[in-house]
């Protein structure tokens, strides 16, 4: 097996990974190094979705099998995002100021492979 310079490090409670190799290699290492976090995230989303949206995990599974996804530009609640207002209310995110900008909100759009194959 080829040697990889791939690693995981934890900083201030966050896991950071540095992945190398082909797309297949990166996918493998991503799952290998973050498997527990991925599993916990999927379980959390499934529980939240069932309670908050009344959508069972089978809905997402079917969408994935069809190569379909829902996308939205902006906040999911439909409100625009204003960086200055956000940073005023949440000073702990001040370090993100150079990266944040205002975004208008647009409707949800269903997209999939068929959108680009036509």
Order of alpha helices (4+ residues) and beta strands (2+ residues): beta-beta-alpha-alpha-beta-alpha-beta-alpha
